[in-house]
Every structure is written in C-alpha cells, then in structure tokens.
Amino acid sequence: MIYKRMKYNRHRQYVFSLEWLYRQYPGVAPEMIDAALQHLVDKGKISGIPK
C-alpha cells in the first residue's frame, strides 16, 4: 500500500512524519512500516526515514 501510494505520487516532494504514516495504516505493526521505509531508502526511492 505504501509503495503504491508513493509510486503514484512520485513526482511530488512529500514530507511524512512517522506518526502520520502509522495513523494511515491502523493495524499494521510500526516495525513493518519501518522495514518498508528502510527498503525504500536502500533502493534509493526516498532520501531518508521520516522523523
């Protein structure tokens, strides 16, 4: 879900906060979201993990 949304809006510059991301996906463990973000950083899709 996160990947799809980010790909759809890839031409925009976004600043996400971790709290906002956690609220977007209720029921998803924060560790899973952190792992997904780290995966995107490793692939060079995003510049860094949100604060």
C-alpha positions in Angstrom: 0.0 0.0 0.0 2.7 2.4 0.9 4.7 1.6 -2.2 1.7 2.1 -4.5 0.8 5.5 -3.0 4.4 6.7 -3.2 4.8 5.5 -6.8 1.5 7.2 -7.8 2.8 10.5 -6.3 6.4 10.1 -7.1 6.7 13.5 -9.0 5.8 15.3 -5.8 8.0 16.2 -2.9 6.5 14.9 0.3 7.4 15.3 4.0 5.9 12.5 6.0 6.0 12.2 9.8 6.2 8.7 11.3 3.1 9.4 13.4 1.2 10.3 10.3 2.3 7.2 8.5 1.4 5.0 11.5 -2.1 6.6 11.6 -2.6 5.9 7.9 -2.2 2.2 8.4 -4.0 1.2 11.6 -3.5 -2.5 12.4 -0.1 -2.6 10.7 2.8 -3.0 13.1 5.1 0.0 13.3 8.1 -2.3 12.7 6.6 -3.4 9.4 6.3 0.3 8.3 9.8 1.0 9.5 11.1 -2.0 7.5 9.2 -0.8 4.4 10.7 2.7 4.7 14.2 1.2 5.1 13.6 -0.9 2.0 12.7 2.3 0.1 15.8 4.1 1.4 18.0 1.1 0.4 16.6 1.2 -3.2 17.1 4.9 -3.4 13.4 5.7 -3.8 13.3 8.1 -0.8 16.1 10.1 0.7 15.7 9.2 4.3 13.5 7.8 7.1 11.0 10.3 8.4 11.5 11.7 11.9 
